[in-house]
Amino acid sequence: MSSPALADFLDASVRSATPLLLAALGETVAERSGVINVGIEGTIIAGCLAGLVAATVVGPNAALLAAGIAGIGIALIFVVVAIGLAADQIITGTAITMLGLGLTSTLYRVIYGDGGAALSAPTLSVIGIPLLQDIPVVGRALFRQPLPTYLAELMVPAIWYWLHRTQSGLAIRATGENPGASLASGISTRRVQTTAVLFGGMCGGLAGGTLVLAQVGTFTEGMSAGRGFVAIAIVALGRWHPVGVAMAALVFGMASALQFLFQALNLNLPYQIFLALPYLLTLLALALTRGVYRAPAALGARKAVRG
């Protein structure tokens, strides 16, 4: 592969990885607190629609904030049911995903009508960092990207520091490992998990906003396309560590970029095979790493949300 082609591939990989990384980082924090939010798919699609609507009204920069707020709104429903009422997290998350997909489709048709499919929104401009963007091969991929990519890159060390070097981060990790002991030591496990899930919802909304505002520039029903479930797999493959999650997200971003590369080669194969690459990689990676990692001890346990 020539240097220009490799640079294009890396650039596409980073762009594809950005929404996955944002969603996975938020899910990492939630799962470290003992809550698995399968409804992250719903927060992503909510962020997509909110980003589109806000971009057409106030512009793309403020729309990214609106997408994050929409994600928090969807996550709040999960908090009330799964944490407040101690309902099963998997069932609740599945219902939240279905709610998000159905609600956004309905609202899109109500707001824009059946002819809204051709609607395009203002998108975020690319921000180049002087000198660094001129580094051969990797410069454009790392230092000439829209705002959400830089935000995701900065969030990796920030979340690591939060989880491992602050008192609130210690409370999150302790709650995810032993909620009973955390409660006995004076930690409000419900408050900790609520904060973690809402943060995850915000990140999911930002991921959806990134899809619309930094990539496709429009909204289509179901455009989240399973990215929430891929993000959950990325968290497991990254072993619930922000740096590992970033590396796993980049691998999946490369898989997505490969599908575009293979389609451009005009291979005589059904294009659906290339579209399935990221999802096939998810199944393969989970199968090969089965038993290699250990999840937070109280992940998904109802008793973890009653304190």
N, C-alpha and C positions, 0 to 999 in steps of 0.2 A: 504493500500500500504506500503510495507517495505521501510526502509530507503534507501537501494541501488536503489530500483526501483524509489523512489521519486527523488533521486539525478539524475538518468538518465533522468527522465522526465523533471526536471528543466533545466538540461544541454541542452536537445533537444529544450526546449522552448526558451532559450536564443539564441541559434544558429539560430533558425527559425525566431526569432524576429529581429535579427541584420540587415539584408537587409531592412526589413520593416521600422525599426527605422531610418536608414540612409536616406532612401528616404523620409519618413514623416517629418523628421527634416528640410530637404531642402525645402520641399513643405510648411512647416509652415512659413518659412521666406518669401517665394514668396507670399503666401496668405496674410500675414500680410502687405505686400506692396500693396495689392489690385489686385494681379494677380493670377488667378487660372490656373495652368499649367497642363491640362489633358494629355499633351504630356510627362509626366514623365515616362510613360511606355516605350516610345521610348528611353529615356536616360538610363533606366535600361538595356534594351536589347543591346544598343550600348556599355555600360560598360562591359556586358558579353563577347561580341566578342572581344573587345579591350583587355580585361584582358587575354583571351585565347591566342591571337596572341602574346602579349607582354611577357606573361609567358614563351612561348616556345622559345623566342628569348633572353630575358634579365633576366628572373627569376621572381618569384611571387611578390617580394617586389616592384620592379619597375613597375610591371604590374598593381598593385593597383593604382599607380599614373596615368598610361596610361588610366585606366578605368575612372577615374575622369575627365581627359582631354577630353575623348570621349563624356562623358555626357555634358560637357560644349559646345562642338561642336554642338551637337543636340539642346541644349537649345538656342544657338545663332541663329539658324534658327527661333525658336519661337520668340525670341526677335525682330528680324528684321520685322517679319510679324505682330505679335500681338501688340508690343509696338511701333516699328518704323512706321508701316503703320496703326496702330489702328484697325486691323481686329478683328473679333469676337474671343475671347479667346478660347471658347469651340470648335468651328469649327477648329481653327488653331491647338489646342492641339490634336484633334482627327486625323487630317492630319499628324501631327508630329509622333504620335504613329504608324500609318500605314506606314509612311516612314521608321521609325526605324526598324519595324518588317520586312518589305520587303527588305530594304537595307542590313541588317545584314544577312538575309538568302541568298541573292545573293552573297555578299562578301564571306561568308563562303564556298559556293560551288565553287566560283572562286579560292579562296586561297587553299582549301583543297580537292576539288573535291567531288564527290558523296560518296566516301569511307571515308570521314573525320569524320563520325559519331563516329567512335571508338577512335578518337584522345583524348588523355588525356594530361593535362597540369600539371606542377609542382604546388603544392599547398602550402599555408602558413602553417608554423608549429605552433603548439599550444605553447603558452607562459604561463608558470605557475608562479604565484607570490608566493615566499616562505612564509610559515606559513599560509597565507590567503587561499591558495588553499586546505589546510587540514581541514578547518572548516567543520564540519559535514553537510551534505545535500546540503548546498548552496555554499560551497567553490569551487567545480569544476565548477558550473554553472556561477559564477561571476568572478573567479580569475584563471581559467585555460582555456583560450580561445585564438583563433587567434587574430591577431592585429586589424582587423576591429571591433571586439566586444568592445575592450577597447577604440577604437576611438569613437564609437557611445556613449559609456558611458560618455566619457569626453565631447562630444559635447553637451550633455543635459544642464549641468550648463553653458558651454561656450556660447551657443546660448541664454540662459536666460539672462545672463549678458549683452550680446551684445544688445538684444532687449530692455532691461529695465534699463540699467545703462550707456549707451553710447549715444553720440549725433547722430551717424549714425543710431543706433537702434531706437531712437526717431523719426528720419526722416522716417524710414520704417513704423513705426506704424501710424504716422501722415498721410502719403501718403495713407495708406490703409483705413483710416477713413474719411479723408476729403482732397482729392487732390487739390481742389481749394484753400483752406486755406493754404495748404502746399506750393503751388506755389506762393501765395501772400506773404508768409513769406520768400521767397528766396530759397526754396528747389527745386532742379531740380527733378521733379517727374519721368521723363523718366530715368534719371541716377540712381535714387534710385531703381526703378523697374527693370532696366536692371541688376544692381548688385545683387538684390535679386533672380531674375530668374536664372542667371548664377550660383549663389551659389547653388540654388536648383538643377540645372543640374549636377553640380559636385557631389552633394550628391547622385543623382540618378545613376550616373556612378559608384560611389563607391559601391552602393548597388548591381549593376550588377556584378562588379568585385568581390564582396564578395561571390556571388552565385557560381562563377566559381572557385575562388582561395581559398575559405575557406570551401566550402561545397561539390559541386559535382565533381569538377576537370575536367570538360569537357564542351562543348557547344552543345546545341541542339536548333533547330529553335523554336522560341516562348517560350523559357524557362523562360522568365519573368512571364508568366502565370498569368497576371492580377495583379501583385503585385503593379504596379503603381496606379491602381484604388483603391486597398485596402489601400495604403498609404494615398490617398486623404481622404478616409473615416476615417482613423486613426486621421488625422489632425482635422477633425470636432469633432470626439468623444473626442479628447484631448483638445477641446476648444481653439485651436490655442496657446496653452501654452506648452513649451518644456517638462515640467514634466508630464503634462497630456498626451501628445503624447507618451512619453516613457511608461507610464502605459498602454495605449491603445495598443501599439505595443506589449507589453509583453503578454497581453490577447490574441491577435491574434497569437502570437508565441506559446502559450499554446494550442490554437485550432489546430494549425498545428502539434504540438507534439502529441496531442490526436489521430490524424488520424493514426500515426505510432503505437501508443499503441493499438488502437482497431484492426488494421490489424494484429498485433502480437498475439492477443488473438484468432485468427482463428475463428472469429464469422462468422456464415453462412449468410453473407450479402454481397451484391455487393460492391466491394472496392470503386466504384465511389462515394458512399454515404460518405465514410470517406474523400475522396479527396475534397468533396464539403463543408466540415465543416467550413473552414475559410470564405468562401464566403457566406454561410448561416448565419454565425455569423455577417458578415458585414451588411447584409440586416436587420437582427433582431435588431442589435444595433442601426442602423439608424432609424428604425421604432419606437423603444421604447424611443429614446431621441429626437424625433422630437419636435421642439419648445423649447427645454431646453436650448440651447446655442444660442449665437448671433455671426454671422460671422462679419468680418470687413465690415464696412458700404459700402465701395466702391469696394468690391470684385467682380471682373468680369465685372465691368462697363467700357465701352469704353472711356468715358470721363476722366477716371482716368489715361489714358496713353497718353493724348494729350498735357500735359504741359511740 
